[in-house]
């Protein structure tokens, strides 16, 4: 499972060209996959690279960016709402770099999805064990 974080992010965007992004993730188990993708803009390219690295594809339903502070070093909050396997998830992150905040918000969602899947697998295993005990009695 993923349970990781953003270790490195590089994006490139030019008028009239597809944006590209390279992301490197750091998994809890020490793996550090690096993936590159292109997209309609820097956030789309970064999201596609993250989906490649995590092998998890989500449908972005809503994407928001809000100013949290003002001035030269203003921080922006990115909120992303996604759908995955019939369920909705929300993730958010704050940074002076909105592309970084966007990536961290998506990773928060992916980590939640995978944590939910692990919890579901544990519950199914407990139910199977209880059923086996019940039939043995």
N, C-alpha and C positions, 0 to 999 in steps of 0.2 A: 504494500500500500504506500501511498505517497507521503502524507504527513510531513510536508516539507515547506521550504521557504525560498524566496527569491535571493539568489546569491549574486547574480550578475544580469545586467540588462543593457543592451545596445540597440538603438533604433536609428533609422535613417528615413527621411521623408523629403521628397522634392516635388515641386509642382509639375504635374504632367507625368509622373512616374509612380509606380507602385511603391508603397512603403515597405521596408524590411525591418525585421526585428530578430535579434538573437537573445535567447534567454538561457541562463544556467540556473538550475534549481539545486538546492541542497536538501537531500532526503534525510530523514532521521537515522536511517541505517548507513549513512556515509556516502551513498551514491550521489553523483552530481551530473545528471544528464544535461546536455546542451543541445538546443534545437534552434533552427532558423526557419523563418517563414516570411511570406510577403502577404500584404493585404491592402484594403482600400484606404487605410490610414495607419499611423503608428500604433494605435491601440488595437485595431483589428489584427495587424501583423503580430503584435506581442501576444494577443489572446490565442491566435492560431499556433504560435510556437509553444505556448504553455500547454495547450491541448495535446500537441505532439509529445511533449516531454512527460506529461502525466497519463497519456493514453485515455483521457476522459474528455468527451465532447459534450458540451452543454449548449442550450439555446438561450442566448441573452435576450431577455424580454424587455428590460429597461436599464438605461445607463444614465446616471446623473453625476454632475460635477458641481459642487458648491464651494464658494469662497468661505473659508473659516476665519482667516485673518486678512488684514489689508497691508499694503506697503510693498516694498521691493522683495522682501522675503515672505510674501503671503503664502499661506498654506491652503491647499484645496482638498476637499473631501470628495472622494469618488465612492459612489454607491452603485452596486450592480445587482440586478435581480435576474435570476436564471431559472429555467425549468430543466429538470432532469428526471427521467423515468416517472413522469406524472406528479412530481413534487416540485414546489417552488422553494428557492433558497435566496438569501440576501447576504451580501458581503460588503464591507466598507473599509476604507483606509484613508489616512491623511498624510500628505507630503507636500513639499514645495514643488515637486515634480509630479504633475497629474498623470503622466504615463506610468511612472513607478507606482503611484497610489492605485491606479487602475489594475495593474498586475497583481499587487498585493491583495486587492479586494477580490479578484477572481480566485487567487490561491486560497483565500479564506473560505470561499464557497466550496472549492474542490476539496479542501481538507474536511469541511463539514459533511460533504456528500460521502466521502470515504469513511469517515467516522460513523456515520449513520449506517452505511453498509456493513461495517464490522459489527456494530451493535445488533443489526438484524441477523447476521450470521450466528452470533453468540446466542441470541434468543432462540433461533431455530434449533441450534444444537442442544440447548437446555430442554426445549419442548420434546425433541426426539429422545433424549435421555429419560425424561419423565415418562414418556409413552412406553419405552422399553422396560422400565422398572414396573410400570403398571401391568404390562402383559406378563411379566415374569412372576408376579404375585398371584 
